Amino acid sequence: MTGILILPVFFSVACQSEPPPTPYPTYTSYPTYTPYPTYTPPAAGRALPSDEIEELVWPTGPRDDVIPVEDAADFIGEKITVEGIVRRTHNSGSAVFLNFSPDMNDVFTAVIFPDDWPKFPAAPENLFYGKLVRIEGVIEEYQGTPEIIIKDPWQIEVALTLGQPVVSNCDCQSAQALQPPTFTPSLPAVEPPTAEALSTPEAPEAAATAAGGAVISSADAAAYDGQNMTVEGRVVDTYNSGKVVFLNFGQDYRTTFKVAIFADAWSLFPTPPEDYYRDKTVRVTGQIKIYQNAPEIIVDRPDQIEIVE
């Protein structure tokens, strides 16, 4: 009997075992340290032309929001200020074009329409030719080329060198609150020839031109850069690039006088200019400009060219 009683007691004790211990919470390590990203400065853009010119001032003061004209295509639709040198100009009769590339592959163009020409103190195609300028406006794209349309003179600013006077065309005290003042460069005065110059045998044509508009030889055209003259010579060769017709007055077209006729004026001539004027002696009237080290006149109308034989 005693052995029988012990078994239930042993069994009862075994069933009353302790509950399992509560486990410790799982260890979570601190998050891995992530360093701040390395700073990468933005890529430097093209340098402005004015950065390389000493003793240069802008009439409205320095600015840090100007881009070179070569970067204009990256800002289509934005209002911005571009800077560059006017390499070529052209008056088509329906617009004045300021071009900033020495060749026909323009990186940027400024356009001034006839209604706005009288706002400038001189013909825009002459006033800004060869000048370092800043142009402000909305950049638009026309036939693949970025451009700004200039409607007011204050949109274009000409760089000046120290000591050059600044001429303002506005009453800046009353208009300063409305818009930036208009600054235009002073044009060099043309002095009448002296008696000594008139008698100098080396410059008979120059003296006669100043006195009464005589004709100069195509060989002397380079001496009259920037002046409106009548040039006489023989067209020894012609070339049509598809965009412009060139009438060459020397075998070395790179250094001798030439006439340029752009495509929008070709229809004004009775026959293709490259055929009509070849091997003829002509007189050409217009402004002489030095382009790629050679003098040239841009012809917009047939009446600028007279055949003299």
C-alpha positions in Angstrom: 0.0 0.0 0.0 2.8 2.3 0.8 4.4 2.0 -2.6 1.1 2.6 -4.3 0.5 5.9 -2.5 3.9 7.2 -3.4 3.3 7.1 -7.1 0.4 9.5 -7.2 2.4 12.0 -5.1 5.4 11.8 -7.4 3.2 12.3 -10.4 1.5 15.3 -8.8 4.9 17.0 -8.1 6.1 16.4 -11.7 3.0 18.1 -13.1 3.6 21.3 -11.1 6.9 22.2 -12.9 7.9 25.9 -13.1 7.0 28.0 -16.3 9.8 28.6 -18.7 11.8 31.8 -18.1 11.0 34.9 -20.1 13.7 35.4 -22.8 15.7 38.6 -22.9 14.7 41.0 -25.8 16.7 40.5 -28.9 19.6 42.9 -29.2 19.3 45.5 -31.9 22.6 47.2 -32.8 22.9 50.9 -33.5 22.3 51.8 -37.2 25.4 51.9 -39.3 26.9 55.4 -39.6 26.4 56.9 -43.1 28.7 59.8 -43.8 27.4 63.0 -45.5 27.7 62.8 -49.3 30.9 64.2 -50.7 30.5 67.7 -52.1 31.0 68.0 -55.8 31.2 71.5 -57.1 29.3 72.3 -60.3 31.2 72.1 -63.5 32.7 75.4 -64.5 31.1 77.1 -67.5 32.8 79.0 -70.3 34.7 82.1 -69.3 33.2 85.4 -70.2 35.2 87.5 -72.8 35.3 90.4 -70.3 37.2 88.3 -67.8 40.3 88.5 -70.0 40.2 92.2 -70.8 42.0 94.7 -68.6 40.7 98.2 -67.8 37.2 97.2 -68.9 34.0 98.7 -67.3 30.3 98.1 -67.8 28.2 101.3 -67.4 25.6 99.6 -65.2 28.3 98.0 -63.0 29.5 94.4 -62.4 27.1 91.5 -62.5 27.3 87.8 -61.5 24.3 86.5 -63.5 25.8 86.8 -67.0 26.5 83.8 -69.3 28.6 83.7 -72.5 26.6 83.5 -75.7 28.0 80.0 -76.3 25.8 78.8 -73.4 22.6 80.5 -74.6 21.1 77.3 -76.0 20.9 75.8 -72.5 18.5 78.6 -71.4 15.7 78.5 -74.0 12.6 80.2 -72.6 14.4 81.9 -69.7 15.1 85.6 -69.2 18.8 86.0 -68.9 21.8 88.2 -69.8 24.3 87.0 -72.3 27.7 88.4 -73.2 29.8 88.2 -76.3 31.5 90.1 -79.2 29.4 91.1 -82.2 31.4 89.4 -85.0 29.0 90.1 -87.9 26.0 92.3 -88.5 23.4 92.3 -91.3 20.5 94.5 -92.2 18.1 92.6 -94.4 15.6 95.4 -94.6 13.2 93.6 -92.4 15.5 93.1 -89.4 19.0 93.8 -88.1 20.9 90.8 -87.0 23.8 90.9 -84.6 25.8 87.6 -84.9 28.3 86.4 -82.5 30.2 83.8 -84.5 32.8 84.7 -87.2 31.3 82.1 -89.5 27.8 81.2 -90.6 27.3 78.6 -87.8 25.8 81.1 -85.3 25.7 80.2 -81.6 23.5 83.1 -80.8 21.8 86.0 -82.6 20.2 89.3 -81.4 17.4 90.6 -83.6 16.2 94.2 -83.9 13.1 94.9 -86.0 12.6 98.1 -88.1 10.0 99.7 -85.7 12.7 99.8 -83.0 15.6 101.1 -85.1 14.8 104.8 -84.5 15.3 104.2 -80.7 19.0 103.9 -81.3 21.4 106.9 -81.8 22.8 105.2 -85.0 22.0 102.3 -87.2 22.3 99.2 -85.0 24.2 97.2 -87.6 26.9 99.9 -87.4 26.6 100.9 -83.8 27.3 97.5 -82.3 29.6 95.9 -84.9 32.8 94.6 -83.3 31.7 95.6 -79.8 31.7 93.5 -76.6 28.1 93.7 -75.4 25.7 92.3 -72.9 22.1 91.6 -74.0 19.2 91.0 -71.6 16.0 89.3 -72.6 14.1 86.0 -73.1 16.1 83.5 -75.1 14.0 82.0 -77.9 14.9 79.4 -80.5 14.5 80.2 -84.2 15.5 77.7 -86.8 17.8 75.9 -84.3 19.6 79.1 -83.2 19.0 80.8 -79.8 18.2 84.4 -80.1 17.0 87.5 -78.1 14.7 90.1 -79.7 15.8 93.6 -78.7 13.0 96.1 -78.5 14.6 98.7 -76.2 18.1 100.1 -76.1 18.4 99.4 -72.4 18.5 95.7 -73.3 22.0 96.0 -74.8 25.0 97.3 -72.9 28.4 98.1 -74.5 31.6 97.5 -72.6 33.8 100.5 -72.3 37.5 100.9 -71.5 38.7 103.2 -68.7 38.7 106.9 -69.8 36.1 106.4 -72.5 33.1 108.7 -71.9 29.7 107.2 -71.3 26.7 108.8 -73.1 23.2 108.3 -71.7 20.1 108.7 -73.8 17.7 109.0 -71.0 16.9 111.2 -68.0 18.2 108.7 -65.5 16.9 110.7 -62.5 13.3 110.3 -63.5 13.5 107.0 -65.4 15.8 105.0 -63.1 12.8 103.6 -61.2 11.1 102.4 -64.4 13.9 100.7 -66.3 17.7 100.6 -66.5 19.2 103.6 -68.3 20.3 103.4 -71.9 24.0 103.6 -72.4 25.6 103.8 -75.8 29.2 104.3 -76.7 30.4 107.6 -78.1 31.3 107.3 -81.7 34.7 108.5 -82.9 34.5 111.9 -84.6 35.5 112.1 -88.2 37.7 115.2 -88.6 37.9 117.0 -92.0 41.2 116.5 -93.8 43.9 119.0 -93.3 45.5 121.0 -96.1 48.6 118.8 -95.7 46.6 115.6 -96.1 44.9 117.0 -99.2 48.3 117.6 -100.7 49.8 114.3 -99.7 50.3 112.1 -102.8 49.9 108.9 -100.9 46.3 109.6 -100.0 44.7 111.4 -102.9 41.6 109.2 -103.0 41.1 109.4 -99.2 41.1 113.2 -99.4 38.8 113.3 -102.3 36.4 111.0 -100.6 36.2 113.1 -97.5 35.6 116.2 -99.6 33.1 114.9 -102.2 32.5 111.1 -102.2 35.0 109.9 -104.8 35.6 106.3 -105.6 38.3 104.2 -104.0 40.1 101.2 -105.4 39.3 97.7 -104.0 43.0 97.4 -103.2 42.7 100.3 -100.7 39.4 99.2 -99.1 41.1 97.9 -95.9 42.1 101.4 -95.0 38.5 102.5 -94.7 37.2 100.0 -92.1 33.8 101.2 -90.7 33.2 103.9 -93.3 30.6 104.1 -96.0 32.4 104.2 -99.3 32.1 103.4 -103.0 34.7 100.8 -104.0 35.7 100.0 -107.6 37.3 96.8 -108.8 37.0 93.8 -111.1 35.1 90.7 -109.9 37.7 88.0 -110.6 35.8 85.1 -109.0 32.5 84.3 -107.3 31.2 81.6 -104.9 27.8 80.6 -103.7 27.9 78.7 -100.3 24.2 78.1 -100.3 23.8 80.9 -97.6 25.8 83.7 -99.1 27.2 84.7 -102.5 30.7 86.1 -102.4 32.1 88.4 -105.2 35.9 88.3 -104.9 38.1 91.1 -106.2 41.4 89.3 -105.8 42.8 85.8 -106.4 43.5 85.4 -102.7 40.0 85.8 -101.3 41.3 85.5 -97.7 43.0 88.8 -97.7 41.5 90.9 -100.5 38.2 92.9 -100.8 35.0 91.0 -101.3 31.2 91.6 -101.5 28.8 89.4 -99.5 25.1 89.0 -100.6 23.0 86.9 -98.3 20.3 84.5 -99.5 17.3 86.7 -98.6 18.5 89.3 -101.1 19.2 87.0 -104.1 15.6 87.3 -105.4 16.1 91.1 -105.9 18.7 90.6 -108.6 17.7 89.9 -112.2 19.9 86.8 -112.4 22.0 84.9 -109.8 24.6 87.4 -108.5 27.4 84.9 -108.8 26.8 84.8 -112.6 25.7 88.3 -113.2 28.8 90.1 -111.8 31.5 87.6 -112.6 34.4 89.1 -114.7 32.8 92.6 -114.6 34.2 95.8 -113.3 31.8 97.2 -110.7 31.4 100.0 -108.1 30.0 98.9 -104.8 28.6 101.3 -102.2 28.2 100.4 -98.5 30.0 100.2 -95.2 33.4 98.5 -95.3 34.0 96.0 -92.5 37.0 93.9 -91.8 35.9 90.3 -91.5 38.4 87.6 -90.9 41.3 90.0 -91.8 39.8 91.0 -95.2 37.6 94.0 -96.1 34.1 93.4 -97.3 30.8 95.2 -98.0 27.5 93.4 -97.4 25.1 94.2 -100.2 21.3 94.1 -99.5 20.0 95.8 -102.7 21.0 95.7 -106.4 21.3 99.5 -106.5 24.4 99.2 -104.3 26.3 97.6 -107.2 26.9 99.5 -110.5 28.5 97.8 -113.5 31.0 100.3 -115.1 31.8 98.3 -118.2 
